Protein backbone atom coordinates (compact mmCIF):
# COMPACT_ATOMS: atom_id res chain seq x y z
CA UNK A 1 0.00 0.00 0.00
CA UNK A 2 1.24 3.49 -0.81
CA UNK A 3 2.62 5.33 2.21
CA UNK A 4 0.11 8.19 1.95
CA UNK A 5 -2.75 5.67 2.15
CA UNK A 6 -1.61 4.41 5.54
CA UNK A 7 -3.50 7.25 7.22
CA UNK A 8 -6.69 6.08 5.51
CA UNK A 9 -6.06 2.55 6.72
CA UNK A 10 -5.67 3.79 10.29
CA UNK A 11 -8.80 5.91 9.94
CA UNK A 12 -10.93 3.01 8.69
CA UNK A 13 -9.63 0.76 11.46
CA UNK A 14 -10.64 3.43 13.95
CA UNK A 15 -14.10 3.51 12.38
CA UNK A 16 -14.59 -0.21 12.86
CA UNK A 17 -13.36 -1.98 9.72
CA UNK A 18 -10.99 -4.91 10.04
CA UNK A 19 -7.45 -4.60 8.70
CA UNK A 20 -8.25 -6.58 5.53
CA UNK A 21 -11.59 -4.82 4.99
CA UNK A 22 -9.85 -1.45 5.18
CA UNK A 23 -6.99 -2.53 2.91
CA UNK A 24 -9.32 -3.95 0.25
CA UNK A 25 -11.67 -0.96 0.37
CA UNK A 26 -8.78 1.48 -0.12
CA UNK A 27 -7.46 -0.63 -3.00
CA UNK A 28 -10.87 -0.63 -4.68
CA UNK A 29 -11.32 3.11 -4.10
CA UNK A 30 -8.15 3.76 -6.11
CA UNK A 31 -9.22 1.35 -8.85
CA UNK A 32 -12.83 2.51 -9.05
CA UNK A 33 -14.01 -0.90 -10.22
CA UNK A 34 -12.17 -4.15 -10.91
CA UNK A 35 -12.36 -7.93 -10.89
CA UNK A 36 -11.50 -9.80 -7.71
CA UNK A 37 -8.10 -10.81 -9.15
CA UNK A 38 -7.12 -7.19 -9.80
CA UNK A 39 -8.38 -6.04 -6.39
CA UNK A 40 -6.56 -8.87 -4.62
CA UNK A 41 -3.31 -8.04 -6.39
CA UNK A 42 -3.66 -4.35 -5.58
CA UNK A 43 -4.41 -5.13 -1.92
CA UNK A 44 -1.65 -7.74 -1.60
CA UNK A 45 -3.93 -10.63 -0.63
CA UNK A 46 -4.82 -13.93 -2.28
CA UNK A 47 -7.84 -14.25 -4.57
CA UNK A 48 -9.86 -16.51 -2.26
CA UNK A 49 -9.50 -14.09 0.64
CA UNK A 50 -10.40 -11.28 -1.78
CA UNK A 51 -13.81 -12.85 -2.43
CA UNK A 52 -14.52 -13.14 1.31
CA UNK A 53 -13.48 -9.57 2.10
CA UNK A 54 -15.32 -8.07 -0.87
CA UNK A 55 -18.48 -9.95 0.11
CA UNK A 56 -18.13 -8.50 3.60
CA UNK A 57 -17.78 -4.99 2.16
CA UNK A 58 -20.84 -5.58 -0.03
CA UNK A 59 -22.82 -6.49 3.10
CA UNK A 60 -21.59 -3.30 4.75
CA UNK A 61 -22.81 -1.20 1.83
CA UNK A 62 -19.33 -0.03 0.88
CA UNK A 63 -19.05 -2.08 -2.34
CA UNK A 64 -21.47 -3.11 -5.08
CA UNK A 65 -21.26 -5.85 -7.73
CA UNK A 66 -21.67 -5.49 -11.49
CA UNK A 67 -22.14 -8.39 -13.90
CA UNK A 68 -21.57 -12.09 -13.37
CA UNK A 69 -18.56 -14.39 -13.38
CA UNK A 70 -16.21 -14.58 -15.18
CA UNK A 71 -16.65 -10.85 -15.97
CA UNK A 72 -17.99 -9.85 -12.56
CA UNK A 73 -16.58 -6.58 -11.27
CA UNK A 74 -16.68 -4.93 -7.86
CA UNK A 75 -17.38 -1.21 -7.63
CA UNK A 76 -16.27 0.99 -4.74
CA UNK A 77 -19.19 2.71 -3.07
CA UNK A 78 -18.99 6.31 -1.95
CA UNK A 79 -17.05 6.91 1.28
CA UNK A 80 -20.15 8.81 2.40
CA UNK A 81 -21.68 5.39 3.05
CA UNK A 82 -19.42 5.19 6.10
CA UNK A 83 -22.04 7.28 7.88
CA UNK A 84 -24.56 4.44 7.46
CA UNK A 85 -21.92 1.98 8.61
CA UNK A 86 -21.44 3.92 11.83
CA UNK A 87 -25.17 3.86 12.47
CA UNK A 88 -25.68 0.16 11.79
CA UNK A 89 -22.45 -1.54 12.84
CA UNK A 90 -21.11 0.69 15.58
CA UNK A 91 -22.99 2.32 18.44
CA UNK A 92 -23.67 5.97 17.80
CA UNK A 93 -20.71 7.92 19.09
CA UNK A 94 -20.48 11.66 18.48
CA UNK A 95 -16.68 11.60 18.46
CA UNK A 96 -16.65 8.84 15.85
CA UNK A 97 -19.14 10.72 13.69
CA UNK A 98 -17.02 13.87 13.92
CA UNK A 99 -13.95 11.82 13.02
CA UNK A 100 -15.78 10.31 10.04
CA UNK A 101 -16.91 13.74 8.81
CA UNK A 102 -13.26 14.83 8.79
CA UNK A 103 -11.92 11.76 6.93
CA UNK A 104 -14.75 11.19 4.39
CA UNK A 105 -13.77 14.15 2.12
CA UNK A 106 -10.19 12.85 2.01
CA UNK A 107 -11.34 9.34 1.14
CA UNK A 108 -13.63 10.82 -1.51
CA UNK A 109 -10.62 12.46 -3.19
CA UNK A 110 -9.10 8.98 -3.44
CA UNK A 111 -12.25 7.52 -5.00
CA UNK A 112 -11.78 6.85 -8.70
CA UNK A 113 -15.22 7.51 -10.15
CA UNK A 114 -14.37 9.07 -13.52
CA UNK A 115 -12.42 8.26 -16.64
CA UNK A 116 -9.46 10.33 -15.51
CA UNK A 117 -6.08 8.58 -15.73
CA UNK A 118 -5.30 6.18 -12.90
CA UNK A 119 -1.77 6.51 -11.57
CA UNK A 120 -0.38 4.03 -9.09
CA UNK A 121 3.02 4.10 -7.38
CA UNK A 122 4.91 1.14 -5.92
CA UNK A 123 8.14 1.34 -3.95
CA UNK A 124 11.07 -1.01 -3.38
CA UNK A 125 11.97 -4.26 -5.08
CA UNK A 126 8.51 -5.68 -4.35
CA UNK A 127 7.00 -2.66 -6.07
CA UNK A 128 9.18 -3.21 -9.14
CA UNK A 129 8.11 -6.84 -9.28
CA UNK A 130 4.48 -5.76 -8.94
CA UNK A 131 4.55 -3.44 -11.96
CA UNK A 132 6.43 -6.01 -14.01
CA UNK A 133 3.90 -8.69 -13.10
CA UNK A 134 1.19 -6.39 -14.46
CA UNK A 135 2.75 -6.59 -17.93
CA UNK A 136 1.77 -10.28 -17.94
CA UNK A 137 -1.87 -9.16 -18.18
CA UNK A 138 -1.24 -7.61 -21.61
CA UNK A 139 -3.60 -8.58 -24.44
CA UNK A 140 -1.27 -7.21 -27.12
CA UNK A 141 2.41 -6.90 -28.03
CA UNK A 142 4.29 -4.96 -25.37
CA UNK A 143 6.29 -1.98 -26.62
CA UNK A 144 9.34 -1.34 -24.46
CA UNK A 145 12.40 0.79 -23.92
CA UNK A 146 14.66 -1.22 -21.63
CA UNK A 147 18.20 -1.33 -20.28
CA UNK A 148 18.94 -4.96 -19.49
CA UNK A 149 21.90 -4.13 -17.26
CA UNK A 150 19.76 -2.06 -14.89
CA UNK A 151 17.05 -4.72 -14.84
CA UNK A 152 19.46 -7.43 -13.75
CA UNK A 153 21.07 -5.27 -11.08
CA UNK A 154 17.72 -4.36 -9.55
CA UNK A 155 16.12 -7.84 -9.69
CA UNK A 156 18.93 -10.35 -10.32
CA UNK A 157 16.89 -13.52 -9.87
CA UNK A 158 13.55 -12.40 -11.28
CA UNK A 159 13.84 -12.22 -15.04
CA UNK A 160 14.73 -15.76 -16.19
CA UNK A 161 11.37 -17.06 -14.92
CA UNK A 162 9.59 -13.91 -16.08
CA UNK A 163 10.79 -14.46 -19.66
CA UNK A 164 9.55 -18.03 -19.52
CA UNK A 165 6.13 -17.05 -18.19
CA UNK A 166 5.67 -14.24 -20.72
CA UNK A 167 6.64 -16.56 -23.57
CA UNK A 168 4.35 -19.32 -22.29
CA UNK A 169 1.43 -16.88 -22.21
CA UNK A 170 2.08 -15.92 -25.83
CA UNK A 171 2.77 -12.26 -25.05
CA UNK A 172 5.16 -10.81 -27.60
CA UNK A 173 7.40 -7.84 -26.93
CA UNK A 174 9.16 -5.34 -29.18
CA UNK A 175 12.01 -3.70 -27.34
CA UNK A 176 14.52 -0.94 -27.99
CA UNK A 177 17.57 -1.99 -25.99
CA UNK A 178 21.05 -0.44 -25.56
CA UNK A 179 23.63 -2.70 -27.20
CA UNK A 180 25.64 -3.54 -24.09
CA UNK A 181 26.98 -7.07 -23.67
CA UNK A 182 23.91 -7.96 -21.59
CA UNK A 183 21.62 -6.37 -24.18
CA UNK A 184 23.21 -8.30 -27.05
CA UNK A 185 22.99 -11.53 -25.07
CA UNK A 186 19.28 -10.95 -24.48
CA UNK A 187 18.65 -10.10 -28.14
CA UNK A 188 20.28 -13.39 -29.15
CA UNK A 189 17.37 -15.14 -27.41
CA UNK A 190 14.66 -13.26 -29.33
CA UNK A 191 13.24 -16.29 -31.14
CA UNK A 192 12.92 -18.45 -28.04
CA UNK A 193 11.57 -15.58 -25.89
CA UNK A 194 9.00 -14.20 -28.37
CA UNK A 195 10.75 -10.85 -28.70
CA UNK A 196 11.84 -8.50 -31.49
CA UNK A 197 14.76 -6.33 -30.45
CA UNK A 198 16.27 -3.18 -31.90
CA UNK A 199 19.75 -2.63 -30.50
CA UNK A 200 20.91 0.98 -30.24
CA UNK A 201 24.10 2.71 -29.15
CA UNK A 202 24.44 2.62 -25.34
CA UNK A 203 26.49 5.81 -25.52
CA UNK A 204 23.69 7.78 -27.19
CA UNK A 205 20.55 5.93 -26.12
CA UNK A 206 20.80 4.41 -22.66
CA UNK A 207 17.25 4.18 -21.30
CA UNK A 208 16.62 4.74 -17.63
CA UNK A 209 13.98 4.28 -16.34
CA UNK A 210 12.39 1.47 -18.35
CA UNK A 211 9.06 2.10 -20.09
CA UNK A 212 6.57 -0.60 -21.18
CA UNK A 213 3.42 0.29 -23.13
CA UNK A 214 0.55 -2.21 -23.43
CA UNK A 215 -3.24 -2.17 -23.65
CA UNK A 216 -4.28 1.13 -22.03
CA UNK A 217 -1.29 1.24 -19.68
CA UNK A 218 2.17 2.76 -19.43
CA UNK A 219 4.46 1.03 -16.96
CA UNK A 220 7.56 2.87 -15.73
CA UNK A 221 10.23 1.03 -13.75
CA UNK A 222 12.90 3.22 -12.20
CA UNK A 223 15.49 0.57 -11.40
CA UNK A 224 17.89 2.98 -9.75
CA UNK A 225 15.31 4.68 -7.53
CA UNK A 226 13.40 1.44 -6.84
CA UNK A 227 10.11 2.96 -7.95
CA UNK A 228 7.37 1.46 -10.12
CA UNK A 229 4.56 3.46 -11.74
CA UNK A 230 1.52 2.32 -13.72
CA UNK A 231 -0.45 4.95 -15.65
CA UNK A 232 -3.81 3.68 -16.89
CA UNK A 233 -5.21 5.95 -19.61
CA UNK A 234 -6.37 5.25 -23.15
CA UNK A 235 -5.24 8.65 -24.38
CA UNK A 236 -1.78 8.54 -22.80
CA UNK A 237 -1.16 4.93 -23.84
CA UNK A 238 -2.19 5.61 -27.45
CA UNK A 239 0.11 8.64 -27.62
CA UNK A 240 3.01 6.64 -26.19
CA UNK A 241 2.40 3.85 -28.72
CA UNK A 242 2.64 6.32 -31.61
CA UNK A 243 5.83 7.79 -30.19
CA UNK A 244 7.23 4.28 -29.84
CA UNK A 245 6.43 3.46 -33.47
CA UNK A 246 8.40 6.51 -34.60
CA UNK A 247 11.30 5.48 -32.35
CA UNK A 248 11.08 1.86 -33.49
CA UNK A 249 11.52 2.70 -37.17
CA UNK A 250 14.70 4.68 -36.51
CA UNK A 251 16.01 2.16 -33.98
CA UNK A 252 15.60 -0.71 -36.47
CA UNK A 253 17.33 1.35 -39.16
CA UNK A 254 20.29 2.04 -36.89
CA UNK A 255 20.40 -1.60 -35.78
CA UNK A 256 20.43 -2.86 -39.38
CA UNK A 257 23.27 -0.50 -40.25
CA UNK A 258 25.38 -1.91 -37.43
CA UNK A 259 24.82 -5.56 -38.40
NORTA-V749823 format. One record per residue. RES is the residue in one letter. NEAR is the number of other ideal C-beta (glycine too) atoms within 8 Angstrom. D_FIRST is the distance of its C-alpha to the first C-alpha in Angstrom with 2 decimals. Layout:
BEGIN
<<RES | NEAR | D_FIRST> <RES | NEAR | D_FIRST>>
END
This chain:
BEGIN
<<X | 10 | 0.00> <X | 9 | 3.79> <X | 6 | 6.33> <X | 5 | 8.42> <X | 11 | 6.66> <X | 9 | 7.26> <X | 7 | 10.82> <X | 13 | 10.59> <X | 13 | 9.40> <X | 8 | 12.35> <X | 11 | 14.54> <X | 12 | 14.28> <X | 11 | 14.99> <X | 8 | 17.88> <X | 14 | 19.09> <X | 8 | 19.45> <X | 10 | 16.64> <X | 6 | 15.67> <X | 8 | 12.34> <X | 10 | 11.92> <X | 13 | 13.51> <X | 13 | 11.23> <X | 13 | 7.99> <X | 15 | 10.12> <X | 14 | 11.72> <X | 15 | 8.91> <X | 12 | 8.07> <X | 18 | 11.85> <X | 13 | 12.44> <X | 12 | 10.86> <X | 13 | 12.85> <X | 12 | 15.90> <X | 9 | 17.37> <X | 11 | 16.86> <X | 9 | 18.28> <X | 12 | 16.96> <X | 8 | 16.32> <X | 9 | 14.08> <X | 16 | 12.15> <X | 12 | 11.96> <X | 10 | 10.80> <X | 12 | 7.97> <X | 14 | 7.03> <X | 6 | 8.08> <X | 10 | 11.35> <X | 6 | 14.91> <X | 8 | 16.90> <X | 6 | 19.36> <X | 10 | 17.00> <X | 15 | 15.45> <X | 9 | 19.01> <X | 8 | 19.63> <X | 13 | 16.67> <X | 14 | 17.33> <X | 8 | 20.99> <X | 9 | 20.35> <X | 13 | 18.59> <X | 12 | 21.57> <X | 6 | 23.93> <X | 11 | 22.35> <X | 8 | 22.91> <X | 11 | 19.35> <X | 13 | 19.31> <X | 7 | 22.28> <X | 9 | 23.37> <X | 8 | 25.13> <X | 6 | 27.45> <X | 4 | 28.11> <X | 4 | 27.03> <X | 3 | 26.56> <X | 7 | 25.49> <X | 11 | 24.05> <X | 10 | 21.10> <X | 16 | 19.08> <X | 11 | 19.02> <X | 13 | 16.97> <X | 9 | 19.63> <X | 6 | 20.10> <X | 12 | 18.44> <X | 7 | 22.12> <X | 10 | 22.54> <X | 12 | 21.01> <X | 10 | 24.52> <X | 8 | 26.05> <X | 14 | 23.63> <X | 15 | 24.80> <X | 8 | 28.35> <X | 6 | 28.26> <X | 7 | 25.91> <X | 11 | 26.25> <X | 3 | 29.56> <X | 7 | 30.21> <X | 8 | 29.26> <X | 6 | 29.95> <X | 6 | 27.45> <X | 11 | 24.62> <X | 11 | 25.86> <X | 8 | 25.99> <X | 11 | 22.45> <X | 12 | 21.36> <X | 7 | 23.50> <X | 8 | 21.75> <X | 12 | 18.13> <X | 12 | 19.03> <X | 7 | 19.86> <X | 9 | 16.52> <X | 13 | 14.73> <X | 10 | 17.46> <X | 6 | 16.68> <X | 12 | 13.23> <X | 11 | 15.22> <X | 11 | 16.17> <X | 4 | 19.78> <X | 4 | 21.72> <X | 2 | 22.35> <X | 5 | 20.90> <X | 8 | 18.92> <X | 12 | 15.26> <X | 8 | 13.40> <X | 10 | 9.95> <X | 9 | 8.96> <X | 14 | 7.78> <X | 9 | 9.15> <X | 7 | 11.62> <X | 8 | 13.68> <X | 7 | 11.12> <X | 13 | 9.64> <X | 16 | 13.35> <X | 10 | 14.10> <X | 11 | 11.54> <X | 15 | 13.25> <X | 13 | 16.55> <X | 8 | 16.20> <X | 11 | 15.85> <X | 13 | 19.30> <X | 10 | 20.76> <X | 6 | 20.44> <X | 10 | 22.95> <X | 5 | 26.15> <X | 6 | 28.09> <X | 9 | 28.97> <X | 14 | 26.21> <X | 14 | 27.43> <X | 12 | 26.22> <X | 9 | 26.96> <X | 12 | 26.16> <X | 14 | 27.28> <X | 13 | 27.63> <X | 10 | 28.19> <X | 11 | 24.83> <X | 13 | 23.09> <X | 10 | 24.96> <X | 7 | 24.38> <X | 12 | 20.60> <X | 11 | 20.38> <X | 6 | 23.92> <X | 4 | 23.77> <X | 9 | 21.56> <X | 8 | 23.81> <X | 7 | 26.97> <X | 7 | 25.36> <X | 10 | 23.32> <X | 10 | 26.68> <X | 8 | 28.24> <X | 9 | 25.67> <X | 13 | 25.77> <X | 11 | 29.56> <X | 6 | 29.82> <X | 7 | 27.93> <X | 6 | 30.42> <X | 12 | 28.02> <X | 9 | 30.09> <X | 12 | 29.01> <X | 13 | 31.05> <X | 13 | 30.09> <X | 14 | 31.55> <X | 15 | 31.43> <X | 14 | 33.11> <X | 10 | 36.13> <X | 10 | 35.36> <X | 5 | 36.58> <X | 9 | 33.19> <X | 16 | 33.05> <X | 10 | 36.60> <X | 9 | 35.92> <X | 12 | 33.03> <X | 11 | 35.24> <X | 6 | 37.95> <X | 10 | 35.81> <X | 9 | 35.37> <X | 4 | 37.55> <X | 6 | 35.96> <X | 10 | 32.36> <X | 9 | 32.98> <X | 12 | 32.51> <X | 8 | 34.70> <X | 13 | 34.43> <X | 13 | 35.95> <X | 11 | 36.43> <X | 13 | 36.78> <X | 8 | 37.91> <X | 10 | 35.30> <X | 4 | 37.24> <X | 6 | 36.89> <X | 9 | 33.76> <X | 8 | 31.07> <X | 12 | 27.73> <X | 9 | 24.69> <X | 11 | 21.93> <X | 14 | 22.19> <X | 13 | 22.14> <X | 12 | 22.18> <X | 13 | 23.38> <X | 13 | 23.54> <X | 8 | 23.97> <X | 6 | 22.47> <X | 11 | 19.76> <X | 12 | 19.75> <X | 16 | 17.56> <X | 12 | 17.69> <X | 16 | 17.17> <X | 11 | 18.04> <X | 14 | 19.24> <X | 8 | 20.59> <X | 6 | 17.69> <X | 11 | 15.11> <X | 12 | 13.19> <X | 15 | 12.61> <X | 13 | 13.06> <X | 14 | 14.00> <X | 13 | 16.42> <X | 10 | 17.71> <X | 10 | 21.14> <X | 6 | 24.57> <X | 7 | 26.40> <X | 10 | 24.42> <X | 16 | 24.37> <X | 8 | 28.11> <X | 8 | 28.94> <X | 12 | 27.19> <X | 10 | 29.08> <X | 8 | 32.34> <X | 8 | 31.72> <X | 11 | 31.00> <X | 9 | 34.26> <X | 8 | 36.20> <X | 10 | 34.71> <X | 12 | 35.33> <X | 8 | 39.00> <X | 8 | 39.64> <X | 12 | 37.62> <X | 9 | 39.67> <X | 8 | 42.85> <X | 11 | 42.15> <X | 12 | 41.22> <X | 7 | 44.46> <X | 6 | 46.50> <X | 7 | 45.27> <X | 4 | 46.07>>
END
